[in-house]
Amino acid sequence: MASRKDPDDVRLKVARYQVDRLTGGAAENEDADTAGQPTGDQRAQYVRVAIEQAERRGDFDNLPGSGKPLANLHQAYDPDWWIRRKIEREKLTGLGPPALTLRSEDAGLNDRLDAASSERAVREILEEFNRRVVDARRQLQGGPPVITPTRDVEQAVVDWHERRQERLRLADEERERQAAELAAMTWRERRRARRRARSERES
């Protein structure tokens, strides 16, 4: 028994045929007038049907950023945004003019500081970052201007201590919560929980 044709598929094929026929006829004769080309309505019909088909296939489902607010709406226009975005997205280092690489590094500097194990290491990272910012401002090699500010070392160290204390506090609270949950369990439940935690660590 023959299956029924999807009317949307037929519409898409018809629209594609009309556009291909008209554009193909115009391509064979470079001197052809605009009468041989598809009209705006015909192009719009083809595009509309193609979009409807893509929606039915789910091509637009779960796209990156779906349901999320647009990023960086509060920032001023940056003519080099696409280079900066590529450097940030692919975590490229040492590429591009200093104005862009320093801006990208500045955006992730707090994470780098939080990974440091001591205040001395934090100060070294900050002093090295500030030195490169100042050096980049002094260079006259063209390219976009360096607008990345230097960091106040003392204030950054204070902020690092505060973030560290907050992480330790949250870790203590999580340990206390887990201990309370284990205390309320039976020995069978505790054994299953330990096995589950061990398997999660190993996976």
C-alpha positions in Angstrom: 0.0 0.0 0.0 1.6 3.3 -1.1 2.2 5.8 1.6 0.6 9.2 1.4 2.9 12.0 0.4 3.5 14.8 2.9 1.9 17.9 1.4 4.7 20.0 2.9 7.3 17.9 1.0 5.4 18.4 -2.2 5.2 22.2 -1.6 8.9 22.3 -1.0 9.7 20.4 -4.1 7.5 22.6 -6.2 9.0 25.8 -4.8 12.5 24.5 -5.3 11.7 23.4 -8.9 10.3 26.8 -9.7 13.3 28.7 -8.3 15.8 26.3 -10.0 14.0 26.5 -13.3 13.9 30.2 -13.3 17.5 30.8 -12.1 18.8 28.0 -14.4 17.2 29.7 -17.4 18.6 33.0 -16.5 22.1 31.5 -16.0 22.1 30.0 -19.5 21.7 33.5 -21.0 23.6 36.2 -19.3 21.7 38.8 -21.3 18.4 37.5 -20.0 16.1 40.1 -18.5 14.7 40.0 -15.1 11.5 38.4 -16.4 13.3 35.0 -16.4 14.3 35.3 -12.8 12.2 34.2 -9.8 10.1 36.9 -8.3 10.4 37.9 -4.7 7.2 36.0 -3.8 8.6 32.8 -5.4 11.8 33.1 -3.4 9.9 33.9 -0.2 7.6 30.9 -0.8 10.6 28.6 -1.2 12.3 30.0 1.9 9.1 29.8 3.9 8.5 26.1 3.0 12.1 25.2 3.7 11.9 26.8 7.2 8.7 25.0 7.9 10.3 21.7 6.9 13.3 22.4 9.1 11.1 23.2 12.0 9.2 19.9 11.6 12.5 18.0 11.5 13.6 19.7 14.7 16.6 21.4 13.1 16.1 24.5 15.2 15.7 22.6 18.5 18.3 22.8 21.2 20.4 25.4 19.4 23.4 26.8 21.4 22.1 29.7 23.6 18.4 28.7 23.2 16.4 30.1 26.0 19.3 32.2 27.4 19.6 36.0 27.4 21.9 37.5 24.9 25.4 38.0 26.3 27.3 41.3 26.6 24.3 43.5 25.9 25.5 46.0 28.5 28.9 46.4 26.9 29.8 49.1 24.3 30.3 48.1 20.7 33.6 46.5 20.0 34.7 46.4 16.4 37.0 43.4 17.2 34.3 41.4 19.0 34.6 38.4 16.7 38.3 38.0 17.2 37.9 38.4 21.0 35.0 35.9 21.0 37.0 33.3 19.1 40.0 33.7 21.4 37.7 33.3 24.5 35.7 30.4 23.0 38.7 28.4 21.9 40.9 29.5 24.8 43.7 30.6 22.5 46.8 32.1 24.0 49.6 34.1 22.6 47.6 34.9 19.4 46.4 38.2 18.1 47.4 41.8 19.1 48.0 42.4 22.8 44.9 44.5 23.1 42.8 41.4 22.4 44.8 38.8 24.2 45.0 40.9 27.4 41.3 41.5 27.3 40.6 37.8 27.0 43.1 37.1 29.8 41.5 39.8 32.0 38.1 38.1 31.7 39.4 34.8 33.1 42.0 36.3 35.5 39.9 35.7 38.7 39.6 32.0 37.8 43.3 31.8 37.4 43.9 33.5 40.7 41.5 31.2 42.4 43.5 28.2 41.2 46.6 29.6 42.9 47.6 27.9 46.1 49.1 30.9 48.0 49.0 34.6 48.4 52.5 34.8 47.0 51.5 33.1 43.8 48.5 35.4 43.5 50.8 38.5 43.8 53.2 37.1 41.2 50.4 36.5 38.7 49.0 40.0 39.3 52.3 41.8 39.0 53.2 39.9 35.8 49.8 40.7 34.3 50.1 44.4 35.2 53.6 44.5 33.7 52.4 43.1 30.4 49.5 45.6 30.3 51.9 48.5 30.8 54.3 47.1 28.2 51.5 46.7 25.7 50.4 50.4 26.2 53.9 51.6 25.5 54.2 49.7 22.2 53.5 51.7 19.0 52.9 48.8 16.6 49.4 49.8 15.5 46.4 47.6 16.0 43.5 48.3 18.4 44.2 50.4 21.5 44.9 48.6 24.8 42.0 49.4 27.1 42.5 46.6 29.6 43.1 48.2 33.0 45.8 47.1 35.4 44.7 45.3 38.6 45.0 46.8 42.1 47.2 44.1 43.6 46.2 44.8 47.2 42.5 44.8 46.5 42.8 41.8 44.3 44.5 39.9 47.1 41.7 40.9 49.5 39.1 39.7 47.0 41.0 36.4 46.5 41.0 35.8 50.3 37.3 36.5 50.4 36.5 34.1 47.5 38.7 31.5 49.1 37.0 31.7 52.5 33.6 31.5 50.8 34.7 28.3 48.9 35.9 26.8 52.2 32.7 27.7 53.9 30.6 26.1 51.2 32.8 23.0 51.2 32.3 22.7 55.0 28.6 23.0 54.7 28.5 20.4 52.0 30.5 18.0 54.2 28.2 18.6 57.1 25.2 18.0 55.0 26.6 14.7 53.7 27.5 13.6 57.2 24.0 14.4 58.4 22.5 12.5 55.5 24.7 9.5 56.3 23.8 9.6 60.0 20.1 9.4 59.1 20.6 6.4 56.9 20.5 2.7 57.8 23.7 0.7 57.4 22.4 -0.7 54.1 21.6 2.7 52.7 25.1 4.0 53.8 26.8 1.1 52.1 24.8 1.8 48.8 25.6 5.5 49.1 29.4 4.7 49.5 29.3 2.4 46.5 27.5 5.0 44.4 30.0 7.7 45.4 32.9 5.4 44.6 31.5 4.5 41.2 31.0 8.2 40.4 34.6 9.0 41.3 35.9 6.1 39.2 33.7 7.0 36.1 
